[in-house]
């Protein structure tokens, strides 16, 4: 039996959806993109081009929900299926787009570099319980205008896992799409075997910017999967109640769904987000707050009610170090997300309100992910009945360490974490150096990086990726890419 959790009953889900639809049809949404406005107008929406304002129709929303796929798969750079985003299947992805990195040597936050990013990508190859890469943090040694494409370039050049990414400019999308086509060989093959998910973020309350809306249209054109990242903040730019915030999140997400499905029916999407409560005491948006996690799990239930695959930023922490708070908030979020069946759980490695990334935390979080994946596998009998023979063997031999039953099921029944998690007795712990969690995690980062093998992408594809990135960098004054 798979364990699950739910925060909303069916009646409440249906009322929230109805209210969200009513907001779209009566109050409408601001959309600063002429292409999207024309598209919506052509399909019957009430569009005021002077105010960039759109009121939707119930039929538009119904058609969009019906057109969107009920799930989709991601494939690695070699074309092998690695992620199935459907049903109650759960996968983890690191957090994205942090401005800082926690330096494992000094314990201080600083701006990241290309070397940090390559180290991260190599480390991701050893994170067995984190299915996808993300463009996790922004190297500061390249111009800002190529930071989106550059992170994707490094991810594809040095790693093999699919990538959750995004573009903060309209111009970035072209080269980011071309890199994926270079790997797959054609637009058609990329459509058949998606390599990335692009995050597309409406602006709360009830707005779409020119850039984000264009990214959404461009992704739809090439059938590149997108995740909608609505970010209402309870008590600040959304109602203070969790239900009120869910109504706003529903309206903002459905508006993106309509745009994507009008642009190209069948475009793969994730019903996602990164909402949070607003802590008025510190004027912060705590991602590790229990109410934030409850909102995430609840809108996942709404997405699943609509028959759509889901995403959430949830398994992360607002702590500034890899400490007890980081473990508390990350593990609680990861556990709730897994029990809720969120398909793509974004957050491992992230600290400080999504602004800082830690390689050492990523290693620890990989173990949290492994534990939660074991948890949702549930408890099932495995040749346990009749039980009498097992207990006869136990009483005869005094233990079952090497019994046939133990050897057959130990690995799948009992999750054994890696060396970052201390399970030694005190004497052995002291004998091995009395290492702290951060010291053990740092040692594992170094060990995995040292053992990392180069990506198995063909060399000619790697050269083409570098050619595309170098050409893009030249536009913004760079003669060569950082080493």
Backbone torsions as a table, in degrees:
resi	resn	phi	psi	omega
1	UNK	NA	130.6	177.9
2	UNK	-85.2	123.0	178.3
3	UNK	-71.9	143.8	179.8
4	UNK	-139.8	168.7	176.8
5	UNK	-142.0	150.1	178.1
6	UNK	-143.6	144.4	179.2
7	UNK	-111.2	-17.3	-176.4
8	UNK	-123.2	142.0	170.3
9	UNK	-90.1	170.2	-174.8
10	UNK	-59.8	-41.6	-178.7
11	UNK	-61.9	-41.1	-179.0
12	UNK	-69.4	-40.2	176.7
13	UNK	-57.9	-47.0	-177.5
14	UNK	-65.6	-35.9	178.8
15	UNK	-69.0	-41.2	178.6
16	UNK	-62.8	-44.6	178.6
17	UNK	-62.3	-43.4	-179.9
18	UNK	-61.5	-40.7	179.4
19	UNK	-68.3	-40.3	177.5
20	UNK	-62.2	-43.3	177.5
21	UNK	-62.9	-39.8	-179.6
22	UNK	-63.1	-39.7	177.4
23	UNK	-61.8	-44.6	179.9
24	UNK	-62.9	-38.0	-175.0
25	UNK	-84.9	-25.4	-176.0
26	UNK	-108.0	-41.1	178.0
27	UNK	-93.2	-39.6	176.5
28	UNK	83.4	-174.0	-173.8
29	UNK	-134.9	146.5	173.7
30	UNK	-90.5	127.3	-178.0
31	UNK	-131.2	111.7	-177.6
32	UNK	-92.3	58.1	179.2
33	UNK	-150.7	115.4	-174.0
34	UNK	-65.8	-36.3	179.1
35	UNK	-62.1	-44.6	179.0
36	UNK	-66.0	-40.0	178.9
37	UNK	-61.8	-43.3	179.0
38	UNK	-64.4	-41.8	179.8
39	UNK	-61.0	-45.5	-179.8
40	UNK	-66.8	-40.5	178.5
41	UNK	-62.6	-41.7	-179.8
42	UNK	-63.0	-22.6	-177.6
43	UNK	-106.8	17.5	169.0
44	UNK	101.9	-0.5	177.3
45	UNK	-74.0	154.0	176.5
46	UNK	-86.3	108.6	-172.1
47	UNK	-115.5	127.6	172.8
48	UNK	-109.4	99.6	-174.2
49	UNK	-69.2	-24.8	179.7
50	UNK	-70.6	-28.3	179.4
51	UNK	-107.9	2.8	-177.2
52	UNK	54.9	41.1	-170.9
53	UNK	-118.0	141.1	-176.8
54	UNK	-133.4	132.9	167.1
55	UNK	-112.4	126.8	-174.6
56	UNK	-82.2	171.2	173.0
57	UNK	-116.5	152.7	176.9
58	UNK	-55.9	-36.2	-179.1
59	UNK	-64.5	-40.4	177.9
60	UNK	-59.5	-44.3	-178.9
61	UNK	-66.4	-44.8	179.7
62	UNK	-59.9	-44.1	-179.1
63	UNK	-64.8	-37.6	-179.4
64	UNK	-66.8	-44.6	179.0
65	UNK	-61.9	-40.5	-179.4
66	UNK	-68.7	-35.0	-175.8
67	UNK	-76.5	-29.3	-174.8
68	UNK	-68.9	137.2	178.3
69	UNK	-62.3	148.6	-179.8
70	UNK	-81.7	-2.4	177.7
71	UNK	174.6	168.2	175.2
72	UNK	-158.5	170.0	-178.1
73	UNK	-118.6	154.3	173.0
74	UNK	-114.3	149.9	-177.8
75	UNK	-126.6	146.5	-179.5
76	UNK	-76.7	-177.3	-175.6
77	UNK	-65.5	-20.6	179.2
78	UNK	-89.7	-1.8	178.6
79	UNK	88.6	11.8	179.5
80	UNK	-90.9	136.2	177.7
81	UNK	-64.9	130.1	-179.6
82	UNK	-127.5	-23.9	-173.2
83	UNK	-137.0	129.3	175.6
84	UNK	-117.2	106.1	-176.7
85	UNK	-97.2	82.0	-179.8
86	UNK	-157.3	161.6	176.5
87	UNK	56.1	-132.0	179.0
88	UNK	-105.1	16.8	179.8
89	UNK	-69.4	136.9	-172.7
90	UNK	-118.7	133.1	176.4
91	UNK	-138.4	148.6	179.7
92	UNK	-109.2	147.9	178.5
93	UNK	-139.7	141.2	176.3
94	UNK	-61.9	161.7	172.6
95	UNK	-65.6	171.2	-170.1
96	UNK	-129.8	150.4	164.6
97	UNK	61.4	35.6	175.3
98	UNK	-69.2	146.4	179.0
99	UNK	-86.2	-21.4	-175.5
100	UNK	-128.0	162.5	171.9
101	UNK	-126.6	144.9	175.7
102	UNK	-85.5	113.2	-178.6
103	UNK	-70.3	116.7	-177.2
104	UNK	-65.7	-25.5	-178.2
105	UNK	-80.1	-38.3	-175.5
106	UNK	-102.4	-19.1	-175.7
107	UNK	75.5	13.4	-178.4
108	UNK	-115.1	150.5	175.2
109	UNK	-77.6	144.1	175.9
110	UNK	-152.2	171.5	176.7
111	UNK	-74.9	136.8	-177.7
112	UNK	-80.5	163.1	179.5
113	UNK	-124.6	175.1	175.3
114	UNK	-57.3	-42.1	-179.5
115	UNK	-59.6	-40.1	176.7
116	UNK	-61.5	-41.9	-176.0
117	UNK	-68.0	-41.8	178.2
118	UNK	-63.2	-39.8	176.5
119	UNK	-60.5	-42.3	177.5
120	UNK	-60.2	-46.4	-177.8
121	UNK	-63.2	-42.0	177.5
122	UNK	-63.7	-39.4	178.7
123	UNK	-63.4	-38.5	-178.6
124	UNK	-59.8	-28.7	177.8
125	UNK	-61.6	-24.3	-179.8
126	UNK	-99.8	1.2	179.5
127	UNK	-87.7	88.7	-169.7
128	UNK	-68.9	-20.1	-175.9
129	UNK	-106.0	6.5	177.5
130	UNK	-116.6	110.2	-164.2
131	UNK	-76.0	-33.2	-174.1
132	UNK	-124.3	156.7	166.9
133	UNK	-81.9	167.6	163.9
134	UNK	-134.8	163.9	171.2
135	UNK	-81.8	81.1	-157.7
136	UNK	-68.6	-39.4	180.0
137	UNK	-147.8	167.3	-168.3
138	UNK	-107.1	108.3	176.9
139	UNK	-60.0	134.6	-176.1
140	UNK	-91.7	1.4	-177.2
141	UNK	-98.9	18.3	171.4
142	UNK	-132.9	158.8	179.0
143	UNK	-59.6	145.3	-177.7
144	UNK	-56.9	-34.3	-174.6
145	UNK	-71.3	-12.6	174.7
146	UNK	-113.7	9.3	-175.5
147	UNK	-63.9	-32.7	179.1
148	UNK	-67.2	-54.9	-177.7
149	UNK	-66.9	-33.2	-178.4
150	UNK	-67.0	-40.7	178.5
151	UNK	-65.0	-40.7	177.1
152	UNK	-65.6	-41.0	177.5
153	UNK	-56.4	-50.5	-179.8
154	UNK	-63.3	-37.5	180.0
155	UNK	-64.4	-41.8	-177.9
156	UNK	-78.4	-30.5	-178.1
157	UNK	-74.3	-39.1	-172.3
158	UNK	-106.5	-15.1	-177.7
159	UNK	-121.7	171.2	-178.6
160	UNK	-119.3	-16.3	-176.7
161	UNK	-74.6	153.9	173.2
162	UNK	-60.4	164.1	-169.8
163	UNK	-128.2	131.5	167.4
164	UNK	-92.9	121.2	-170.9
165	UNK	-141.6	-158.2	179.2
166	UNK	171.7	166.9	-179.0
167	UNK	-125.9	131.7	178.2
168	UNK	-96.1	-1.1	174.9
169	UNK	-134.3	156.9	176.7
170	UNK	-67.8	-37.4	-174.7
171	UNK	-67.2	-28.7	-176.1
172	UNK	-66.2	-29.6	-170.7
173	UNK	-60.5	-40.9	-174.6
174	UNK	-57.1	-51.1	-178.6
175	UNK	-70.4	-31.6	178.1
176	UNK	-67.1	-36.9	174.6
177	UNK	-68.9	-42.4	-178.7
178	UNK	-62.0	-35.3	177.2
179	UNK	-62.2	-42.2	179.8
180	UNK	-67.1	-39.6	177.3
181	UNK	-65.0	-36.7	177.7
182	UNK	-60.1	-35.7	-179.8
183	UNK	-76.1	-44.6	-176.8
184	UNK	-80.2	-33.4	178.8
185	UNK	107.9	-21.7	179.1
186	UNK	-167.0	162.9	175.8
187	UNK	-60.3	-39.5	-177.6
188	UNK	-65.3	-41.4	179.4
189	UNK	-69.5	-33.6	175.9
190	UNK	-66.0	-39.9	177.1
191	UNK	-62.7	-41.0	-178.0
192	UNK	-70.3	-32.3	-177.5
193	UNK	-133.0	81.1	-178.0
194	UNK	-58.9	140.8	-176.7
195	UNK	-109.1	-23.6	-175.5
196	UNK	-135.7	165.2	164.7
197	UNK	-123.9	131.8	176.8
198	UNK	-99.9	131.4	174.5
199	UNK	-80.9	128.5	177.4
200	UNK	-124.0	120.6	-166.9
201	UNK	-115.9	111.4	168.2
202	UNK	-66.4	158.1	179.0
203	UNK	-100.3	118.2	178.2
204	UNK	-75.2	139.6	0.2
205	UNK	-94.5	126.3	163.9
206	UNK	60.0	50.7	178.3
207	UNK	-140.1	153.8	169.3
208	UNK	-127.9	128.6	178.3
209	UNK	-79.6	165.3	176.1
210	UNK	-56.7	-47.6	-174.3
211	UNK	-67.5	-51.4	-175.9
212	UNK	-65.4	-39.0	179.1
213	UNK	-66.2	-38.3	178.3
214	UNK	-66.9	-39.4	175.0
215	UNK	-58.1	-41.9	178.9
216	UNK	-62.3	-44.5	178.7
217	UNK	-65.2	-40.9	-179.4
218	UNK	-65.6	-42.0	178.0
219	UNK	-62.5	-42.4	179.6
220	UNK	-61.9	-40.1	-178.8
221	UNK	-57.8	-39.3	-177.6
222	UNK	-102.1	9.6	176.6
223	UNK	62.5	30.6	177.4
224	UNK	-85.0	127.8	-177.9
225	UNK	-59.5	145.9	176.3
226	UNK	-128.0	153.5	169.4
227	UNK	-118.8	129.2	179.3
228	UNK	-82.6	125.6	-176.6
229	UNK	-117.6	74.5	173.4
230	UNK	-72.3	141.8	-173.1
231	UNK	-132.1	55.4	173.7
232	UNK	-65.1	145.8	-178.6
233	UNK	-118.5	112.0	-173.9
234	UNK	-60.5	122.8	177.2
235	UNK	88.6	-0.3	179.0
236	UNK	-126.0	-70.7	176.0
237	UNK	-118.1	29.7	165.8
238	UNK	-157.9	164.0	178.9
239	UNK	-54.4	149.7	-175.4
240	UNK	-70.2	-23.9	-179.9
241	UNK	-78.8	151.3	180.0
242	UNK	-65.9	-37.2	177.9
243	UNK	-64.6	-44.1	178.8
244	UNK	-60.9	-41.1	176.9
245	UNK	-64.3	-38.5	178.2
246	UNK	-64.8	-36.0	176.6
247	UNK	-62.3	-45.6	-179.8
248	UNK	-65.4	-44.1	178.4
249	UNK	-58.5	-41.2	179.3
250	UNK	-61.2	-46.8	-179.3
251	UNK	-62.5	-45.9	-177.7
252	UNK	-65.8	-39.7	-178.6
253	UNK	-71.2	-42.6	178.3
254	UNK	-63.3	-32.5	178.1
255	UNK	-63.3	-41.8	176.4
256	UNK	-66.4	-37.9	178.3
257	UNK	-59.9	-43.2	179.8
258	UNK	-62.8	-45.9	-178.8
259	UNK	-60.1	-46.7	-176.9
260	UNK	-64.8	-40.8	-175.5
261	UNK	-78.8	-26.1	171.1
262	UNK	-70.0	-39.2	-179.3
263	UNK	-66.5	-37.7	179.8
264	UNK	-161.8	94.4	-179.6
265	UNK	-54.6	133.7	-178.7
266	UNK	96.0	-0.5	175.5
267	UNK	-57.3	127.9	-179.8
268	UNK	-67.4	135.9	-179.2
269	UNK	-138.6	158.5	168.5
270	UNK	-117.8	130.2	176.7
271	UNK	-79.8	91.0	-170.0
272	UNK	-124.5	-163.2	178.7
273	UNK	165.5	174.6	173.7
274	UNK	-145.4	54.2	178.2
275	UNK	-72.3	167.8	176.9
276	UNK	-159.6	160.5	166.9
277	UNK	-77.9	167.2	176.7
278	UNK	-114.1	118.6	178.9
279	UNK	-87.5	101.5	-172.8
280	UNK	-65.9	-21.5	-179.2
281	UNK	-65.9	-38.8	-175.8
282	UNK	-115.4	-1.7	-175.9
283	UNK	55.9	49.1	-179.2
284	UNK	-126.5	166.5	-179.1
285	UNK	-118.0	81.5	-172.6
286	UNK	-67.8	115.4	178.6
287	UNK	-78.3	-19.3	179.5
288	UNK	-93.2	2.5	179.1
289	UNK	-68.0	143.9	-178.4
290	UNK	-62.6	-35.6	179.6
291	UNK	-66.7	-38.2	175.6
292	UNK	-60.0	-44.5	-180.0
293	UNK	-65.9	-35.2	177.2
294	UNK	-65.7	-41.1	177.0
295	UNK	-60.6	-44.7	-179.8
296	UNK	-58.7	-48.8	-178.5
297	UNK	-64.9	-36.4	-178.0
298	UNK	-70.1	-43.6	-179.9
299	UNK	-70.4	-24.1	171.0
300	UNK	-61.2	-40.8	177.5
301	UNK	-63.6	-36.3	177.5
302	UNK	-66.4	-44.8	177.8
303	UNK	-59.9	-42.4	-180.0
304	UNK	-69.1	-33.7	175.3
305	UNK	-61.0	-36.3	178.3
306	UNK	-78.6	-4.1	179.3
307	UNK	81.4	25.2	-174.6
308	UNK	-113.8	146.9	173.5
309	UNK	-69.9	157.3	-167.9
310	UNK	-129.9	163.1	178.7
311	UNK	-147.3	155.1	172.6
312	UNK	-158.5	146.1	166.6
313	UNK	-88.0	107.3	-171.7
314	UNK	-146.3	-38.2	-174.5
315	UNK	-87.5	68.5	-175.8
316	UNK	-151.3	179.7	-173.5
317	UNK	-140.7	155.2	174.6
318	UNK	-95.3	0.8	178.2
319	UNK	-63.3	161.1	-179.4
320	UNK	-102.0	-7.9	178.5
321	UNK	-136.6	168.7	174.4
322	UNK	-83.6	85.2	-172.7
323	UNK	-130.1	-167.5	-177.3
324	UNK	-62.3	-38.2	177.9
325	UNK	-62.6	-41.3	179.2
326	UNK	-60.5	-42.8	179.0
327	UNK	-67.8	-41.8	-179.7
328	UNK	-60.2	-54.0	-173.8
329	UNK	-69.2	-41.1	-178.2
330	UNK	-68.0	-45.7	-177.0
331	UNK	-68.9	-35.5	178.1
332	UNK	-66.0	-44.6	178.9
333	UNK	-64.7	-44.2	-179.8
334	UNK	-62.5	-37.9	-179.5
335	UNK	-68.7	-48.8	178.9
336	UNK	-60.7	-41.4	-179.3
337	UNK	-63.1	-43.1	180.0
338	UNK	-65.5	-43.8	178.5
339	UNK	-63.6	-31.4	179.5
340	UNK	-78.6	-17.1	-179.5
341	UNK	79.8	26.7	175.1
342	UNK	-62.7	128.0	-171.1
343	UNK	-72.9	-43.1	179.8
344	UNK	-123.0	105.5	-174.2
345	UNK	-99.1	111.3	-175.6
346	UNK	-101.1	135.5	175.8
347	UNK	154.6	-33.1	-177.0
348	UNK	-50.1	138.7	-179.9
349	UNK	93.5	-11.7	-168.7
350	UNK	-97.3	141.7	177.6
351	UNK	-131.9	170.9	165.4
352	UNK	54.8	58.8	174.5
353	UNK	56.6	43.1	178.0
354	UNK	68.6	17.7	-176.2
355	UNK	-107.0	-7.5	-176.7
356	UNK	-136.6	139.1	178.9
357	UNK	-115.1	145.9	179.2
358	UNK	-132.1	123.0	176.8
359	UNK	-66.1	-37.7	179.4
360	UNK	-66.5	-40.3	176.5
361	UNK	-64.7	-35.8	178.1
362	UNK	-58.8	-40.7	178.0
363	UNK	-63.6	-44.6	178.4
364	UNK	-65.7	-43.0	-179.1
365	UNK	-64.8	-32.2	175.4
366	UNK	-57.6	-36.8	177.0
367	UNK	-71.3	-38.3	175.1
368	UNK	-59.6	-43.7	178.8
369	UNK	-61.8	-42.5	178.8
370	UNK	-61.5	-40.1	179.3
371	UNK	-66.5	-42.4	-178.9
372	UNK	-69.5	-35.4	176.8
373	UNK	-64.7	-36.8	174.3
374	UNK	-65.4	-40.0	-178.3
375	UNK	-60.1	-46.7	-176.2
376	UNK	-76.6	-8.8	171.1
377	UNK	-67.6	-20.5	173.0
378	UNK	77.0	-170.4	-179.5
379	UNK	-115.1	118.9	-179.3
380	UNK	-134.3	144.7	176.7
381	UNK	-67.9	138.9	177.9
382	UNK	-132.6	86.7	-177.3
383	UNK	56.5	35.6	-179.7
384	UNK	-88.0	-16.7	-178.8
385	UNK	-119.0	134.0	-4.1
386	UNK	-70.7	147.7	-176.7
387	UNK	-81.8	-22.4	-172.8
388	UNK	-52.5	-45.5	-178.5
389	UNK	-60.2	-36.0	179.1
390	UNK	-65.0	-40.6	-178.4
391	UNK	-76.2	-29.4	172.4
392	UNK	-62.9	-42.4	178.0
393	UNK	-66.3	-40.1	179.0
394	UNK	-62.1	-45.4	-179.6
395	UNK	-69.1	-32.8	-179.9
396	UNK	-71.6	-45.3	-172.3
397	UNK	-98.3	-16.2	179.8
398	UNK	84.9	-7.5	177.1
399	UNK	-164.1	170.1	178.4
400	UNK	-127.3	26.3	-175.4
401	UNK	-61.1	-37.5	-176.1
402	UNK	-117.8	19.0	178.6
403	UNK	-66.3	155.4	179.1
404	UNK	-57.8	-41.7	-179.9
405	UNK	-62.8	-43.7	179.0
406	UNK	-63.6	-48.3	-178.2
407	UNK	-63.6	-30.2	-178.7
408	UNK	-75.6	-35.8	-169.9
409	UNK	-116.3	-3.4	-174.7
410	UNK	-57.3	-47.9	-173.5
411	UNK	-64.9	-38.6	-178.6
412	UNK	-85.9	-20.3	-176.5
413	UNK	-90.3	-33.9	-174.4
414	UNK	-120.3	117.8	178.2
415	UNK	-80.7	123.6	179.1
416	UNK	-110.3	107.6	-177.8
417	UNK	-69.7	166.0	179.5
418	UNK	-78.2	-173.6	-171.9
419	UNK	-68.5	-12.0	177.3
420	UNK	-68.1	-25.8	-179.7
421	UNK	-97.1	123.5	-175.8
422	UNK	-87.1	116.1	173.9
423	UNK	-124.5	14.7	177.6
424	UNK	-78.5	157.7	172.3
425	UNK	-72.1	167.7	-172.2
426	UNK	-60.7	-39.9	-177.7
427	UNK	-63.0	-44.5	-180.0
428	UNK	-68.6	-38.2	177.5
429	UNK	-58.5	-44.9	179.3
430	UNK	-67.0	-40.4	-179.6
431	UNK	-62.7	-32.0	-178.3
432	UNK	-91.8	13.0	171.1
433	UNK	109.8	3.7	178.5
434	UNK	51.9	43.8	-173.5
435	UNK	-73.0	143.3	175.6
436	UNK	-79.5	169.2	176.5
437	UNK	-56.6	-45.7	-178.4
438	UNK	-62.9	-38.7	179.0
439	UNK	-67.1	-41.7	179.3
440	UNK	-66.3	-41.3	180.0
441	UNK	-66.2	-40.8	179.1
442	UNK	-62.9	-39.8	178.0
443	UNK	-64.1	-37.3	179.6
444	UNK	-71.3	-36.1	174.7
445	UNK	-57.4	-48.8	-178.6
446	UNK	-64.0	-40.1	-178.5
447	UNK	-66.5	-44.5	-179.2
448	UNK	-67.0	-41.3	179.5
449	UNK	-62.4	-42.6	-178.9
450	UNK	-64.8	-31.7	-177.7
451	UNK	-90.1	-4.9	-174.7
452	UNK	-64.9	133.6	176.9
453	UNK	-93.1	152.0	176.9
454	UNK	-61.1	152.6	175.3
455	UNK	-56.9	144.1	-179.5
456	UNK	-87.0	11.1	173.2
457	UNK	-57.3	140.8	175.2
458	UNK	-57.2	145.2	-176.6
459	UNK	-60.9	-34.4	-180.0
460	UNK	-67.0	-31.7	176.4
461	UNK	-70.7	-41.0	176.9
462	UNK	-60.1	-41.0	178.9
463	UNK	-64.8	-38.0	178.9
464	UNK	-68.0	-39.7	175.6
465	UNK	-59.3	-44.5	-179.6
466	UNK	-66.5	-37.9	177.0
467	UNK	-61.5	-47.0	179.7
468	UNK	-61.2	-43.6	-177.9
469	UNK	-70.0	-39.7	179.5
470	UNK	-63.7	-42.8	178.3
471	UNK	-60.8	-42.0	178.5
472	UNK	-64.9	-42.0	-179.6
473	UNK	-64.3	-35.3	179.6
474	UNK	-60.5	-31.6	-179.6
475	UNK	-61.9	-25.3	-174.8
476	UNK	-115.9	27.3	169.0
477	UNK	89.6	6.9	179.6
478	UNK	-94.9	125.7	177.5
479	UNK	-77.7	-39.2	178.9
480	UNK	-138.9	157.5	175.7
481	UNK	-79.3	150.9	176.2
482	UNK	-58.1	146.0	178.2
483	UNK	-80.2	NA	NA
